[in-house]
Amino acid sequence: MRKLIECIPNFSEGTKPEVIYQIVKSISQFSNVYILDINRDADHNRSVVTFVGEPNSVIEAAFQATKTAAKLINLKSHKGVHPRIGATDVIPLVPIKNITQKECISLAKKLGKRIGKELKIPIYLYEKAAKTKERKNLANIRSGKISGKPDFGPEKLGKAGATVVGVRNFLIAYNVNLKSKDLNAAKAIATKLRKLPSVKALGLELKSKKSVQVSMNLTNYKKTTPLQAFKAVKKEAKALRIEILESELIGIAPKDSMPKDPKKSLLLKSFHCNQVVDFSRLLLNNTPRS
């Protein structure tokens, strides 16, 4: 039976499409790898590429993308509102079909070791692949408060920074933008949202839109769906007399996580139907999105 894993590398570049093109090109060269979505955000100065494929091809594509990003992105001059520690900031692997979490952890370690050795980039393992409890949480690693050496690679940071590699469950990256410039309000709403099950949230400024954002990771959509998160933000914003501008789905979401008409129900911008995936019926092609 064909094994299938998802990989969602986050790159610290969202203002230069030519850089993202080169990174995506390094992924799409592999015949058993299929790009599902490319999201580029100038305010975050970050791009997220979602692709799936057979395990060995996915790992090779992730390595080549990290190699390309290390050449083209200088983290020492990077500016953006989203937290990050590397040119390739994080590489999550998610088991999709006919593959165990244990197998994915082995692949994550293999990838991390190779990046550390060949590209001389410090590597930290997180989530299911973490070797210590404190490194399970990505935020702990980004904060710089963790103890000990990197899991692989040198201790010293170069212009590509460090990279976090791991295995996690399916996660939905979902943002709600507000008709407001009040960053403290966005942060207050994010604090309230973190009380919901399986929700991580931050309040961020969006200079290009002259607004603020509640940026969320829904780590278990069966406990909190995008619609529930949207309604919660709307409720808290209303209490502060703030309206919703729009929302954003970053990458893809399982079909059973979304409402019937997600564009209307969630006020989604730049949404395309291929972002909602039924993994049991996934038809793959390796044509990159622009």
Secondary structure as GFF3:
##gff-version 3
##sequence-region A 1 290
A	DSSP	beta_strand	4	7	.	.	.	ID=ss1
A	DSSP	beta_strand	10	11	.	.	.	ID=ss2
A	DSSP	alpha_helix	17	28	.	.	.	ID=ss3
A	DSSP	beta_strand	33	41	.	.	.	ID=ss4
A	DSSP	beta_strand	46	53	.	.	.	ID=ss5
A	DSSP	alpha_helix	55	72	.	.	.	ID=ss6
A	DSSP	three_ten_helix	75	77	.	.	.	ID=ss7
A	DSSP	beta_strand	88	97	.	.	.	ID=ss8
A	DSSP	alpha_helix	101	118	.	.	.	ID=ss9
A	DSSP	beta_strand	123	127	.	.	.	ID=ss10
A	DSSP	three_ten_helix	133	135	.	.	.	ID=ss11
A	DSSP	alpha_helix	138	143	.	.	.	ID=ss12
A	DSSP	beta_strand	163	167	.	.	.	ID=ss13
A	DSSP	beta_strand	172	178	.	.	.	ID=ss14
A	DSSP	alpha_helix	183	193	.	.	.	ID=ss15
A	DSSP	beta_strand	199	206	.	.	.	ID=ss16
A	DSSP	three_ten_helix	207	209	.	.	.	ID=ss17
A	DSSP	beta_strand	211	218	.	.	.	ID=ss18
A	DSSP	alpha_helix	226	239	.	.	.	ID=ss19
A	DSSP	beta_strand	244	250	.	.	.	ID=ss20
A	DSSP	beta_strand	253	254	.	.	.	ID=ss21
A	DSSP	three_ten_helix	255	257	.	.	.	ID=ss22
A	DSSP	alpha_helix	262	265	.	.	.	ID=ss23
A	DSSP	three_ten_helix	273	275	.	.	.	ID=ss24
A	DSSP	beta_strand	276	277	.	.	.	ID=ss25
A	DSSP	three_ten_helix	279	281	.	.	.	ID=ss26
###
